[in-house]
Structure formats: structure tokens, C-alpha cells
Amino acid sequence: MKNKLGKQKIEWLLYKASSFLAKNYKGGGIHFWLVVPSIESAFNSKKDKNGMSYYPWAKYFLSKNYAQSKVILKIKEIEMIR
């Protein structure tokens, strides 16, 4: 993946997905999976005070589960072989 996902790209993805789902599906319990080859390649990481890596933008994406009720957001890693 050439460009890692940041706030602007995540907001755009969520906007497009929620618009599509709102038009095409009624009801709740819809799953929207963001498929990436790996968390490491898709998101920038930071180190916590213990030196462990974490991914703030992945956490930001998943935090949007609490902002709406119809769509359940998940990140799915699928290794892509070249």
C-alpha cells in the first residue's frame, strides 16, 4: 500500500460507505469491513511509553462504531501476495 490511511482518508471512506449503505440497505446490523494487507502497512504506528507499537488511526476508525448504530465497523487483514 503506497499511502497509509490517515484521518482524512478514513473520514472519506466512512462517508462513502455510510452513504451507500443508507441508500441500499434498511435495518441494522450491517458489517463494513476495511480490508487491508496488514495493519502495519495500512496505518502509521506510534510507540507507547513501554515501547509497544499502536495504531492511532486504526483505533480512530474503530471508534466510529460508537458514533452510529446501523453499521458495525471492523478491520480485516488479508495478506496480499504479489
PDB file of N, CA, C and O in Angstrom, chain B, residues numbered from 101:
ATOM      1  N   MET B 101       0.853  -1.168   0.000  1.00  0.00           N
ATOM      2  CA  MET B 101       0.000   0.000   0.000  1.00  0.00           C
ATOM      3  C   MET B 101       0.903   1.235   0.000  1.00  0.00           C
ATOM      4  O   MET B 101       1.741   1.395   0.887  1.00  0.00           O
ATOM      5  N   LYS B 102       0.731   2.094  -0.984  1.00  0.00           N
ATOM      6  CA  LYS B 102       1.606   3.252  -1.119  1.00  0.00           C
ATOM      7  C   LYS B 102       1.365   4.295  -0.041  1.00  0.00           C
ATOM      8  O   LYS B 102       2.310   4.757   0.599  1.00  0.00           O
ATOM      9  N   ASN B 103       0.114   4.666   0.165  1.00  0.00           N
ATOM     10  CA  ASN B 103      -0.223   5.695   1.140  1.00  0.00           C
ATOM     11  C   ASN B 103      -0.907   5.071   2.338  1.00  0.00           C
ATOM     12  O   ASN B 103      -1.837   4.278   2.199  1.00  0.00           O
ATOM     13  N   LYS B 104      -0.439   5.435   3.505  1.00  0.00           N
ATOM     14  CA  LYS B 104      -1.076   4.921   4.718  1.00  0.00           C
ATOM     15  C   LYS B 104      -2.342   5.716   4.974  1.00  0.00           C
ATOM     16  O   LYS B 104      -2.486   6.851   4.519  1.00  0.00           O
ATOM     17  N   LEU B 105      -3.263   5.096   5.714  1.00  0.00           N
ATOM     18  CA  LEU B 105      -4.548   5.734   5.982  1.00  0.00           C
ATOM     19  C   LEU B 105      -4.421   6.734   7.125  1.00  0.00           C
ATOM     20  O   LEU B 105      -3.912   6.412   8.199  1.00  0.00           O
ATOM     21  N   GLY B 106      -4.883   7.921   6.880  1.00  0.00           N
ATOM     22  CA  GLY B 106      -4.925   8.965   7.888  1.00  0.00           C
ATOM     23  C   GLY B 106      -6.362   9.393   8.111  1.00  0.00           C
ATOM     24  O   GLY B 106      -7.287   8.808   7.547  1.00  0.00           O
ATOM     25  N   LYS B 107      -6.547  10.405   8.927  1.00  0.00           N
ATOM     26  CA  LYS B 107      -7.884  10.842   9.302  1.00  0.00           C
ATOM     27  C   LYS B 107      -8.728  11.226   8.093  1.00  0.00           C
ATOM     28  O   LYS B 107      -9.886  10.819   8.007  1.00  0.00           O
ATOM     29  N   GLN B 108      -8.184  11.992   7.162  1.00  0.00           N
ATOM     30  CA  GLN B 108      -8.956  12.455   6.009  1.00  0.00           C
ATOM     31  C   GLN B 108      -9.429  11.288   5.146  1.00  0.00           C
ATOM     32  O   GLN B 108     -10.581  11.266   4.711  1.00  0.00           O
ATOM     33  N   LYS B 109      -8.555  10.325   4.897  1.00  0.00           N
ATOM     34  CA  LYS B 109      -8.924   9.162   4.075  1.00  0.00           C
ATOM     35  C   LYS B 109      -9.964   8.301   4.793  1.00  0.00           C
ATOM     36  O   LYS B 109     -10.898   7.803   4.165  1.00  0.00           O
ATOM     37  N   ILE B 110      -9.806   8.126   6.094  1.00  0.00           N
ATOM     38  CA  ILE B 110     -10.779   7.345   6.869  1.00  0.00           C
ATOM     39  C   ILE B 110     -12.144   8.018   6.842  1.00  0.00           C
ATOM     40  O   ILE B 110     -13.160   7.353   6.638  1.00  0.00           O
ATOM     41  N   GLU B 111     -12.174   9.342   7.048  1.00  0.00           N
ATOM     42  CA  GLU B 111     -13.443  10.075   7.009  1.00  0.00           C
ATOM     43  C   GLU B 111     -14.106   9.923   5.646  1.00  0.00           C
ATOM     44  O   GLU B 111     -15.321   9.744   5.573  1.00  0.00           O
ATOM     45  N   TRP B 112     -13.334   9.989   4.565  1.00  0.00           N
ATOM     46  CA  TRP B 112     -13.873   9.839   3.227  1.00  0.00           C
ATOM     47  C   TRP B 112     -14.448   8.440   3.040  1.00  0.00           C
ATOM     48  O   TRP B 112     -15.556   8.291   2.526  1.00  0.00           O
ATOM     49  N   LEU B 113     -13.705   7.411   3.451  1.00  0.00           N
ATOM     50  CA  LEU B 113     -14.194   6.029   3.338  1.00  0.00           C
ATOM     51  C   LEU B 113     -15.496   5.833   4.102  1.00  0.00           C
ATOM     52  O   LEU B 113     -16.437   5.226   3.590  1.00  0.00           O
ATOM     53  N   LEU B 114     -15.547   6.344   5.322  1.00  0.00           N
ATOM     54  CA  LEU B 114     -16.748   6.185   6.140  1.00  0.00           C
ATOM     55  C   LEU B 114     -17.927   6.931   5.537  1.00  0.00           C
ATOM     56  O   LEU B 114     -19.051   6.430   5.553  1.00  0.00           O
ATOM     57  N   TYR B 115     -17.684   8.114   5.008  1.00  0.00           N
ATOM     58  CA  TYR B 115     -18.751   8.893   4.379  1.00  0.00           C
ATOM     59  C   TYR B 115     -19.307   8.138   3.170  1.00  0.00           C
ATOM     60  O   TYR B 115     -20.522   7.984   3.040  1.00  0.00           O
ATOM     61  N   LYS B 116     -18.425   7.670   2.290  1.00  0.00           N
ATOM     62  CA  LYS B 116     -18.865   6.961   1.090  1.00  0.00           C
ATOM     63  C   LYS B 116     -19.603   5.669   1.452  1.00  0.00           C
ATOM     64  O   LYS B 116     -20.655   5.369   0.888  1.00  0.00           O
ATOM     65  N   ALA B 117     -19.049   4.918   2.385  1.00  0.00           N
ATOM     66  CA  ALA B 117     -19.675   3.650   2.771  1.00  0.00           C
ATOM     67  C   ALA B 117     -21.030   3.878   3.428  1.00  0.00           C
ATOM     68  O   ALA B 117     -21.995   3.179   3.118  1.00  0.00           O
ATOM     69  N   SER B 118     -21.111   4.849   4.331  1.00  0.00           N
ATOM     70  CA  SER B 118     -22.380   5.086   5.014  1.00  0.00           C
ATOM     71  C   SER B 118     -23.435   5.615   4.045  1.00  0.00           C
ATOM     72  O   SER B 118     -24.610   5.273   4.176  1.00  0.00           O
ATOM     73  N   SER B 119     -23.039   6.441   3.076  1.00  0.00           N
ATOM     74  CA  SER B 119     -23.994   6.928   2.066  1.00  0.00           C
ATOM     75  C   SER B 119     -24.538   5.764   1.246  1.00  0.00           C
ATOM     76  O   SER B 119     -25.745   5.660   1.026  1.00  0.00           O
ATOM     77  N   PHE B 120     -23.640   4.889   0.794  1.00  0.00           N
ATOM     78  CA  PHE B 120     -24.056   3.733   0.016  1.00  0.00           C
ATOM     79  C   PHE B 120     -24.981   2.828   0.823  1.00  0.00           C
ATOM     80  O   PHE B 120     -26.033   2.416   0.333  1.00  0.00           O
ATOM     81  N   LEU B 121     -24.593   2.520   2.054  1.00  0.00           N
ATOM     82  CA  LEU B 121     -25.387   1.610   2.880  1.00  0.00           C
ATOM     83  C   LEU B 121     -26.751   2.210   3.221  1.00  0.00           C
ATOM     84  O   LEU B 121     -27.751   1.493   3.244  1.00  0.00           O
ATOM     85  N   ALA B 122     -26.800   3.512   3.486  1.00  0.00           N
ATOM     86  CA  ALA B 122     -28.064   4.160   3.814  1.00  0.00           C
ATOM     87  C   ALA B 122     -29.035   4.098   2.638  1.00  0.00           C
ATOM     88  O   ALA B 122     -30.243   3.965   2.837  1.00  0.00           O
ATOM     89  N   LYS B 123     -28.516   4.192   1.418  1.00  0.00           N
ATOM     90  CA  LYS B 123     -29.369   4.146   0.224  1.00  0.00           C
ATOM     91  C   LYS B 123     -29.821   2.734  -0.114  1.00  0.00           C
ATOM     92  O   LYS B 123     -30.923   2.540  -0.628  1.00  0.00           O
ATOM     93  N   ASN B 124     -28.982   1.751   0.169  1.00  0.00           N
ATOM     94  CA  ASN B 124     -29.233   0.399  -0.344  1.00  0.00           C
ATOM     95  C   ASN B 124     -29.705  -0.620   0.676  1.00  0.00           C
ATOM     96  O   ASN B 124     -30.216  -1.672   0.290  1.00  0.00           O
ATOM     97  N   TYR B 125     -29.553  -0.350   1.951  1.00  0.00           N
ATOM     98  CA  TYR B 125     -29.924  -1.332   2.973  1.00  0.00           C
ATOM     99  C   TYR B 125     -30.753  -0.679   4.056  1.00  0.00           C
ATOM    100  O   TYR B 125     -30.432   0.410   4.533  1.00  0.00           O
ATOM    101  N   LYS B 126     -31.806  -1.343   4.433  1.00  0.00           N
ATOM    102  CA  LYS B 126     -32.644  -0.865   5.541  1.00  0.00           C
ATOM    103  C   LYS B 126     -32.425  -1.795   6.725  1.00  0.00           C
ATOM    104  O   LYS B 126     -32.183  -2.988   6.545  1.00  0.00           O
ATOM    105  N   GLY B 127     -32.505  -1.267   7.901  1.00  0.00           N
ATOM    106  CA  GLY B 127     -32.291  -2.070   9.092  1.00  0.00           C
ATOM    107  C   GLY B 127     -30.901  -1.858   9.647  1.00  0.00           C
ATOM    108  O   GLY B 127     -30.166  -0.978   9.199  1.00  0.00           O
ATOM    109  N   GLY B 128     -30.553  -2.654  10.605  1.00  0.00           N
ATOM    110  CA  GLY B 128     -29.257  -2.511  11.268  1.00  0.00           C
ATOM    111  C   GLY B 128     -28.433  -3.771  11.137  1.00  0.00           C
ATOM    112  O   GLY B 128     -28.776  -4.682  10.383  1.00  0.00           O
ATOM    113  N   GLY B 129     -27.354  -3.810  11.872  1.00  0.00           N
ATOM    114  CA  GLY B 129     -26.509  -4.987  11.889  1.00  0.00           C
ATOM    115  C   GLY B 129     -25.686  -5.189  10.635  1.00  0.00           C
ATOM    116  O   GLY B 129     -25.271  -6.310  10.340  1.00  0.00           O
ATOM    117  N   ILE B 130     -25.440  -4.110   9.885  1.00  0.00           N
ATOM    118  CA  ILE B 130     -24.637  -4.207   8.674  1.00  0.00           C
ATOM    119  C   ILE B 130     -23.167  -4.133   9.076  1.00  0.00           C
ATOM    120  O   ILE B 130     -22.778  -3.292   9.886  1.00  0.00           O
ATOM    121  N   HIS B 131     -22.366  -5.005   8.512  1.00  0.00           N
ATOM    122  CA  HIS B 131     -20.928  -5.000   8.789  1.00  0.00           C
ATOM    123  C   HIS B 131     -20.196  -4.344   7.639  1.00  0.00           C
ATOM    124  O   HIS B 131     -20.400  -4.704   6.480  1.00  0.00           O
ATOM    125  N   PHE B 132     -19.337  -3.375   7.956  1.00  0.00           N
ATOM    126  CA  PHE B 132     -18.469  -2.742   6.972  1.00  0.00           C
ATOM    127  C   PHE B 132     -17.044  -3.080   7.362  1.00  0.00           C
ATOM    128  O   PHE B 132     -16.552  -2.640   8.401  1.00  0.00           O
ATOM    129  N   TRP B 133     -16.383  -3.866   6.519  1.00  0.00           N
ATOM    130  CA  TRP B 133     -15.013  -4.285   6.799  1.00  0.00           C
ATOM    131  C   TRP B 133     -14.061  -3.463   5.956  1.00  0.00           C
ATOM    132  O   TRP B 133     -14.224  -3.354   4.740  1.00  0.00           O
ATOM    133  N   LEU B 134     -13.091  -2.900   6.591  1.00  0.00           N
ATOM    134  CA  LEU B 134     -11.990  -2.240   5.901  1.00  0.00           C
ATOM    135  C   LEU B 134     -10.912  -3.301   5.742  1.00  0.00           C
ATOM    136  O   LEU B 134     -10.284  -3.704   6.721  1.00  0.00           O
ATOM    137  N   VAL B 135     -10.696  -3.754   4.511  1.00  0.00           N
ATOM    138  CA  VAL B 135      -9.751  -4.840   4.242  1.00  0.00           C
ATOM    139  C   VAL B 135      -8.399  -4.234   3.886  1.00  0.00           C
ATOM    140  O   VAL B 135      -8.285  -3.423   2.967  1.00  0.00           O
ATOM    141  N   VAL B 136      -7.382  -4.646   4.631  1.00  0.00           N
ATOM    142  CA  VAL B 136      -6.015  -4.155   4.426  1.00  0.00           C
ATOM    143  C   VAL B 136      -5.066  -5.352   4.384  1.00  0.00           C
ATOM    144  O   VAL B 136      -5.366  -6.394   4.968  1.00  0.00           O
ATOM    145  N   PRO B 137      -3.916  -5.218   3.696  1.00  0.00           N
ATOM    146  CA  PRO B 137      -2.965  -6.332   3.663  1.00  0.00           C
ATOM    147  C   PRO B 137      -2.368  -6.602   5.035  1.00  0.00           C
ATOM    148  O   PRO B 137      -2.068  -7.748   5.369  1.00  0.00           O
ATOM    149  N   SER B 138      -2.197  -5.563   5.823  1.00  0.00           N
ATOM    150  CA  SER B 138      -1.768  -5.696   7.215  1.00  0.00           C
ATOM    151  C   SER B 138      -1.977  -4.344   7.896  1.00  0.00           C
ATOM    152  O   SER B 138      -1.940  -3.295   7.252  1.00  0.00           O
ATOM    153  N   ILE B 139      -2.192  -4.391   9.188  1.00  0.00           N
ATOM    154  CA  ILE B 139      -2.350  -3.151   9.952  1.00  0.00           C
ATOM    155  C   ILE B 139      -1.093  -2.296   9.791  1.00  0.00           C
ATOM    156  O   ILE B 139      -1.176  -1.079   9.620  1.00  0.00           O
ATOM    157  N   GLU B 140       0.067  -2.945   9.846  1.00  0.00           N
ATOM    158  CA  GLU B 140       1.340  -2.225   9.764  1.00  0.00           C
ATOM    159  C   GLU B 140       1.506  -1.470   8.456  1.00  0.00           C
ATOM    160  O   GLU B 140       2.030  -0.356   8.441  1.00  0.00           O
ATOM    161  N   SER B 141       1.060  -2.076   7.349  1.00  0.00           N
ATOM    162  CA  SER B 141       1.241  -1.417   6.059  1.00  0.00           C
ATOM    163  C   SER B 141       0.162  -0.381   5.771  1.00  0.00           C
ATOM    164  O   SER B 141       0.364   0.505   4.941  1.00  0.00           O
ATOM    165  N   ALA B 142      -0.978  -0.480   6.445  1.00  0.00           N
ATOM    166  CA  ALA B 142      -2.083   0.428   6.167  1.00  0.00           C
ATOM    167  C   ALA B 142      -2.101   1.658   7.067  1.00  0.00           C
ATOM    168  O   ALA B 142      -2.588   2.715   6.664  1.00  0.00           O
ATOM    169  N   PHE B 143      -1.576   1.529   8.276  1.00  0.00           N
ATOM    170  CA  PHE B 143      -1.667   2.610   9.249  1.00  0.00           C
ATOM    171  C   PHE B 143      -0.291   2.965   9.800  1.00  0.00           C
ATOM    172  O   PHE B 143       0.562   2.097   9.988  1.00  0.00           O
ATOM    173  N   ASN B 144      -0.090   4.248  10.053  1.00  0.00           N
ATOM    174  CA  ASN B 144       1.123   4.685  10.746  1.00  0.00           C
ATOM    175  C   ASN B 144       1.064   4.223  12.194  1.00  0.00           C
ATOM    176  O   ASN B 144      -0.006   4.169  12.801  1.00  0.00           O
ATOM    177  N   SER B 145       2.219   3.895  12.734  1.00  0.00           N
ATOM    178  CA  SER B 145       2.255   3.448  14.125  1.00  0.00           C
ATOM    179  C   SER B 145       2.962   4.479  14.987  1.00  0.00           C
ATOM    180  O   SER B 145       3.704   5.331  14.499  1.00  0.00           O
ATOM    181  N   LYS B 146       2.712   4.373  16.267  1.00  0.00           N
ATOM    182  CA  LYS B 146       3.405   5.159  17.284  1.00  0.00           C
ATOM    183  C   LYS B 146       3.827   4.185  18.372  1.00  0.00           C
ATOM    184  O   LYS B 146       3.318   3.067  18.446  1.00  0.00           O
ATOM    185  N   LYS B 147       4.752   4.612  19.209  1.00  0.00           N
ATOM    186  CA  LYS B 147       5.206   3.794  20.342  1.00  0.00           C
ATOM    187  C   LYS B 147       4.612   4.357  21.628  1.00  0.00           C
ATOM    188  O   LYS B 147       4.570   5.570  21.830  1.00  0.00           O
ATOM    189  N   ASP B 148       4.153   3.454  22.496  1.00  0.00           N
ATOM    190  CA  ASP B 148       3.690   3.907  23.802  1.00  0.00           C
ATOM    191  C   ASP B 148       4.885   4.009  24.745  1.00  0.00           C
ATOM    192  O   ASP B 148       6.023   3.773  24.339  1.00  0.00           O
ATOM    193  N   LYS B 149       4.629   4.354  25.982  1.00  0.00           N
ATOM    194  CA  LYS B 149       5.734   4.560  26.928  1.00  0.00           C
ATOM    195  C   LYS B 149       6.511   3.278  27.225  1.00  0.00           C
ATOM    196  O   LYS B 149       7.630   3.341  27.736  1.00  0.00           O
ATOM    197  N   ASN B 150       5.934   2.121  26.913  1.00  0.00           N
ATOM    198  CA  ASN B 150       6.619   0.842  27.106  1.00  0.00           C
ATOM    199  C   ASN B 150       7.327   0.361  25.847  1.00  0.00           C
ATOM    200  O   ASN B 150       7.903  -0.727  25.835  1.00  0.00           O
ATOM    201  N   GLY B 151       7.287   1.173  24.778  1.00  0.00           N
ATOM    202  CA  GLY B 151       7.937   0.796  23.533  1.00  0.00           C
ATOM    203  C   GLY B 151       7.097  -0.085  22.630  1.00  0.00           C
ATOM    204  O   GLY B 151       7.583  -0.559  21.604  1.00  0.00           O
ATOM    205  N   MET B 152       5.847  -0.312  22.993  1.00  0.00           N
ATOM    206  CA  MET B 152       4.951  -1.141  22.180  1.00  0.00           C
ATOM    207  C   MET B 152       4.318  -0.286  21.087  1.00  0.00           C
ATOM    208  O   MET B 152       3.954   0.865  21.324  1.00  0.00           O
ATOM    209  N   SER B 153       4.189  -0.854  19.891  1.00  0.00           N
ATOM    210  CA  SER B 153       3.573  -0.143  18.775  1.00  0.00           C
ATOM    211  C   SER B 153       2.054  -0.154  18.926  1.00  0.00           C
ATOM    212  O   SER B 153       1.460  -1.132  19.379  1.00  0.00           O
ATOM    213  N   TYR B 154       1.453   0.950  18.536  1.00  0.00           N
ATOM    214  CA  TYR B 154      -0.001   1.006  18.432  1.00  0.00           C
ATOM    215  C   TYR B 154      -0.343   1.848  17.205  1.00  0.00           C
ATOM    216  O   TYR B 154       0.509   2.557  16.671  1.00  0.00           O
ATOM    217  N   TYR B 155      -1.577   1.764  16.771  1.00  0.00           N
ATOM    218  CA  TYR B 155      -2.001   2.366  15.515  1.00  0.00           C
ATOM    219  C   TYR B 155      -3.174   3.311  15.780  1.00  0.00           C
ATOM    220  O   TYR B 155      -4.330   2.888  15.783  1.00  0.00           O
ATOM    221  N   PRO B 156      -2.870   4.593  16.001  1.00  0.00           N
ATOM    222  CA  PRO B 156      -3.929   5.528  16.377  1.00  0.00           C
ATOM    223  C   PRO B 156      -5.036   5.681  15.333  1.00  0.00           C
ATOM    224  O   PRO B 156      -6.195   5.864  15.703  1.00  0.00           O
ATOM    225  N   TRP B 157      -4.710   5.610  14.042  1.00  0.00           N
ATOM    226  CA  TRP B 157      -5.755   5.789  13.034  1.00  0.00           C
ATOM    227  C   TRP B 157      -6.626   4.543  12.908  1.00  0.00           C
ATOM    228  O   TRP B 157      -7.804   4.659  12.571  1.00  0.00           O
ATOM    229  N   ALA B 158      -6.091   3.375  13.165  1.00  0.00           N
ATOM    230  CA  ALA B 158      -6.930   2.170  13.206  1.00  0.00           C
ATOM    231  C   ALA B 158      -7.901   2.282  14.382  1.00  0.00           C
ATOM    232  O   ALA B 158      -9.081   1.951  14.264  1.00  0.00           O
ATOM    233  N   LYS B 159      -7.389   2.749  15.505  1.00  0.00           N
ATOM    234  CA  LYS B 159      -8.243   2.959  16.679  1.00  0.00           C
ATOM    235  C   LYS B 159      -9.306   4.018  16.380  1.00  0.00           C
ATOM    236  O   LYS B 159     -10.460   3.873  16.781  1.00  0.00           O
ATOM    237  N   TYR B 160      -8.917   5.077  15.681  1.00  0.00           N
ATOM    238  CA  TYR B 160      -9.858   6.132  15.298  1.00  0.00           C
ATOM    239  C   TYR B 160     -10.979   5.559  14.430  1.00  0.00           C
ATOM    240  O   TYR B 160     -12.153   5.850  14.659  1.00  0.00           O
ATOM    241  N   PHE B 161     -10.617   4.742  13.432  1.00  0.00           N
ATOM    242  CA  PHE B 161     -11.614   4.117  12.568  1.00  0.00           C
ATOM    243  C   PHE B 161     -12.601   3.295  13.394  1.00  0.00           C
ATOM    244  O   PHE B 161     -13.814   3.439  13.247  1.00  0.00           O
ATOM    245  N   LEU B 162     -12.081   2.446  14.250  1.00  0.00           N
ATOM    246  CA  LEU B 162     -12.952   1.580  15.046  1.00  0.00           C
ATOM    247  C   LEU B 162     -13.766   2.359  16.074  1.00  0.00           C
ATOM    248  O   LEU B 162     -14.838   1.907  16.477  1.00  0.00           O
ATOM    249  N   SER B 163     -13.279   3.521  16.506  1.00  0.00           N
ATOM    250  CA  SER B 163     -14.024   4.330  17.475  1.00  0.00           C
ATOM    251  C   SER B 163     -15.323   4.852  16.877  1.00  0.00           C
ATOM    252  O   SER B 163     -16.227   5.240  17.616  1.00  0.00           O
ATOM    253  N   LYS B 164     -15.429   4.869  15.561  1.00  0.00           N
ATOM    254  CA  LYS B 164     -16.647   5.347  14.906  1.00  0.00           C
ATOM    255  C   LYS B 164     -17.806   4.374  15.081  1.00  0.00           C
ATOM    256  O   LYS B 164     -18.939   4.705  14.731  1.00  0.00           O
ATOM    257  N   ASN B 165     -17.551   3.182  15.615  1.00  0.00           N
ATOM    258  CA  ASN B 165     -18.646   2.259  15.927  1.00  0.00           C
ATOM    259  C   ASN B 165     -19.607   2.867  16.931  1.00  0.00           C
ATOM    260  O   ASN B 165     -20.785   2.511  16.951  1.00  0.00           O
ATOM    261  N   TYR B 166     -19.131   3.766  17.752  1.00  0.00           N
ATOM    262  CA  TYR B 166     -19.977   4.368  18.776  1.00  0.00           C
ATOM    263  C   TYR B 166     -20.688   5.614  18.258  1.00  0.00           C
ATOM    264  O   TYR B 166     -21.546   6.166  18.948  1.00  0.00           O
ATOM    265  N   ALA B 167     -20.344   6.061  17.055  1.00  0.00           N
ATOM    266  CA  ALA B 167     -20.929   7.279  16.502  1.00  0.00           C
ATOM    267  C   ALA B 167     -22.212   7.002  15.715  1.00  0.00           C
ATOM    268  O   ALA B 167     -22.964   7.929  15.414  1.00  0.00           O
ATOM    269  N   GLN B 168     -22.458   5.770  15.390  1.00  0.00           N
ATOM    270  CA  GLN B 168     -23.657   5.420  14.632  1.00  0.00           C
ATOM    271  C   GLN B 168     -24.125   4.054  15.094  1.00  0.00           C
ATOM    272  O   GLN B 168     -23.395   3.348  15.789  1.00  0.00           O
ATOM    273  N   SER B 169     -25.351   3.671  14.709  1.00  0.00           N
ATOM    274  CA  SER B 169     -25.891   2.419  15.237  1.00  0.00           C
ATOM    275  C   SER B 169     -26.165   1.361  14.182  1.00  0.00           C
ATOM    276  O   SER B 169     -26.298   0.187  14.526  1.00  0.00           O
ATOM    277  N   LYS B 170     -26.254   1.731  12.910  1.00  0.00           N
ATOM    278  CA  LYS B 170     -26.644   0.759  11.893  1.00  0.00           C
ATOM    279  C   LYS B 170     -25.490  -0.065  11.352  1.00  0.00           C
ATOM    280  O   LYS B 170     -25.691  -1.206  10.937  1.00  0.00           O
ATOM    281  N   VAL B 171     -24.296   0.484  11.350  1.00  0.00           N
ATOM    282  CA  VAL B 171     -23.161  -0.180  10.705  1.00  0.00           C
ATOM    283  C   VAL B 171     -22.106  -0.542  11.741  1.00  0.00           C
ATOM    284  O   VAL B 171     -21.730   0.287  12.569  1.00  0.00           O
ATOM    285  N   ILE B 172     -21.633  -1.778  11.691  1.00  0.00           N
ATOM    286  CA  ILE B 172     -20.579  -2.248  12.582  1.00  0.00           C
ATOM    287  C   ILE B 172     -19.275  -2.242  11.789  1.00  0.00           C
ATOM    288  O   ILE B 172     -19.166  -2.917  10.766  1.00  0.00           O
ATOM    289  N   LEU B 173     -18.294  -1.486  12.257  1.00  0.00           N
ATOM    290  CA  LEU B 173     -17.016  -1.349  11.563  1.00  0.00           C
ATOM    291  C   LEU B 173     -16.002  -2.349  12.095  1.00  0.00           C
ATOM    292  O   LEU B 173     -15.912  -2.576  13.302  1.00  0.00           O
ATOM    293  N   LYS B 174     -15.239  -2.943  11.186  1.00  0.00           N
ATOM    294  CA  LYS B 174     -14.169  -3.866  11.552  1.00  0.00           C
ATOM    295  C   LYS B 174     -13.011  -3.676  10.585  1.00  0.00           C
ATOM    296  O   LYS B 174     -13.199  -3.217   9.458  1.00  0.00           O
ATOM    297  N   ILE B 175     -11.837  -4.024  11.026  1.00  0.00           N
ATOM    298  CA  ILE B 175     -10.665  -4.043  10.146  1.00  0.00           C
ATOM    299  C   ILE B 175     -10.272  -5.501   9.975  1.00  0.00           C
ATOM    300  O   ILE B 175     -10.091  -6.223  10.956  1.00  0.00           O
ATOM    301  N   LYS B 176     -10.141  -5.928   8.729  1.00  0.00           N
ATOM    302  CA  LYS B 176      -9.793  -7.306   8.414  1.00  0.00           C
ATOM    303  C   LYS B 176      -8.478  -7.315   7.650  1.00  0.00           C
ATOM    304  O   LYS B 176      -8.350  -6.678   6.604  1.00  0.00           O
ATOM    305  N   GLU B 177      -7.513  -8.036   8.177  1.00  0.00           N
ATOM    306  CA  GLU B 177      -6.221  -8.180   7.497  1.00  0.00           C
ATOM    307  C   GLU B 177      -6.276  -9.391   6.583  1.00  0.00           C
ATOM    308  O   GLU B 177      -6.581 -10.498   7.027  1.00  0.00           O
ATOM    309  N   ILE B 178      -5.978  -9.179   5.293  1.00  0.00           N
ATOM    310  CA  ILE B 178      -5.872 -10.263   4.335  1.00  0.00           C
ATOM    311  C   ILE B 178      -4.556 -10.057   3.603  1.00  0.00           C
ATOM    312  O   ILE B 178      -4.392  -9.087   2.862  1.00  0.00           O
ATOM    313  N   GLU B 179      -3.632 -10.961   3.809  1.00  0.00           N
ATOM    314  CA  GLU B 179      -2.320 -10.850   3.180  1.00  0.00           C
ATOM    315  C   GLU B 179      -2.479 -10.909   1.664  1.00  0.00           C
ATOM    316  O   GLU B 179      -3.177 -11.768   1.125  1.00  0.00           O
ATOM    317  N   MET B 180      -1.817  -9.979   1.000  1.00  0.00           N
ATOM    318  CA  MET B 180      -1.898  -9.920  -0.459  1.00  0.00           C
ATOM    319  C   MET B 180      -0.551 -10.355  -1.030  1.00  0.00           C
ATOM    320  O   MET B 180       0.483  -9.738  -0.775  1.00  0.00           O
ATOM    321  N   ILE B 181      -0.594 -11.421  -1.798  1.00  0.00           N
ATOM    322  CA  ILE B 181       0.618 -11.984  -2.373  1.00  0.00           C
ATOM    323  C   ILE B 181       0.864 -11.325  -3.727  1.00  0.00           C
ATOM    324  O   ILE B 181      -0.040 -11.213  -4.555  1.00  0.00           O
ATOM    325  N   ARG B 182       2.099 -10.894  -3.930  1.00  0.00           N
ATOM    326  CA  ARG B 182       2.448 -10.240  -5.201  1.00  0.00           C
ATOM    327  C   ARG B 182       3.040 -11.232  -6.154  1.00  0.00           C
ATOM    328  O   ARG B 182       3.397 -10.872  -7.276  1.00  0.00           O
TER     329      ARG B 182
END
